[in-house]
Amino acid sequence: KKKSGQGFGLSHKEKKIIENYAMKKYSDKMEKEGWVINDVSAKKDKGFDLFLTKPGKKINAEIKGTTGSDEKVILTKNEVKFAKKNFPYSALIIVSGIHLDRSKNPPKASLGKIKEIYNWNLKDSDLEPINYYYST
């Protein structure tokens, strides 16, 4: 398993290709299972990417795509806040091991394994800060 972190070493364009691929891969799977999917990822500061519904059920899914492993992902402040506030309806979906073929223009994503964490109960002890703002 490749252990590199999510998003490191990729251009903005490549990150977007991987993110879109991960969302499509998961959406296709869930549509086959009868879920209705609403993509809210373009809405600023929403805190999640896809809203899925079935009669009597709902899921607010945050989708993460990575060329590396599914051991760690980067979360924004809004994603953490939303997941904590919306338990048990939040889910973290990680599509890991995505292959990015850079010989194509634009690069093409393929493969990837879906890891689904439903009833996502995000705890502070599971979070590790990687950035801070420092005021002078």
N, C-alpha and C positions, 0 to 999 in steps of 0.2 A: 504493500500500500504506500502510495506517495503521501508524505506527511506534511508537505508545504501548506502554509496557511491560505485561507480563502482571500483571493483578491490581490495578494502580493505578487509583484512581478508581471502583472498584466496591465495593458493599456486600458484607458476608459472604454474604448470601443470593444475590446475583448471582454471586459467585465460585463458590459451590456449584452453581448452575444451569449455569454454563459448564463446570465440571469434570465434572459428571455427563453433560452433553451430549457432551463430547469422549470420555469413556470409552465411552458408548453408540455413538457414530459409529464409533469404531475397533473395538469389539467386534463390531458388526454386520458390518463388512467382513471381519474375520478368521473369524467363524463361517461366512460364505459360502465361505471358502477351506478349510474343514474343520478349523479349530483348535478345541480344547476350551478353554474360558476359565473361570478361577477368579478371581473378584474378591477380592483381599486388601486392598483400599484401607482398609477399616475397622479393620484390625489395626494397633494402635499401633506406631509406629517400625519398620514393616516395610521401608521404603526403596524400595518399588515398588507399583504399583497392580494389575496384572493378571498372572497366571501362565498362559501359554498352552502347550498341548502338542499334538503330533501324533506319530505313531509315529516314534521316534528323534530328535525335535526338542523343544526347549523354549525359551521366551522369558520373561524377567522384564521386563515393560514398565512404564515410568514414563510416565504420560499427563499432558500439559499442554494446557490449553485457554486460548485468548486471543482477545480481540476485535481485537488488534493483529497485528503481523507475527510470523513464526517466527524472527526474527533473534536474539532473546534470550529466555530463560525463567528463572524463579526456581527454584532447587533448594535443598532443605533439606540440612542436614549429613548426615542419614541416607540421603538419596537419593544423594548424592555417594559416601559410604562404601560403600553397597551396590553401586553401579554399578562402582566400581573393583575391589571384591572379586570380583564375579561376571562379569567380562569372560571370554569373549565372549558370554555368555548374556543380557546386559542390552541393553535397547533404550530409546531415547527417542522417544516419539511426541508430536508437537506438532500440535494442531488449531488452526490460526490463521484469522484473519478471520471469527470467529464473529459473527453478527449477534444482538444482544440486543434484542428488542422490549419496551421498557419500557412500552408502552401497554397491555399485558396484565398481569393480576394473577393469579398471579405472572408475572414477565417470562418470555418464551419465547425460547429459543436456536434458531438455525437456521444453515444454510450452513456454511462452514468447509472448509478444505483440509487434508488429512492429510499431514504430513511424517514419514517413518519413518527412523530412524537405528538400524540393527541392528548387532550386534557393536560396541556403543557403547563406545569406548575413551576414557574421560573422562580428560583430562590437566589437571594443575594450571594450565598456561598458558592453558587455555580458561576458567578460572574468574576471576571478578572479585568481590571481597567487597563486599557492600552494607550489612552490619551487623556490629557487634562488641559484645560485652559488655565493659564496663569495670569493674573491681573497684576500690573505694576503700578 
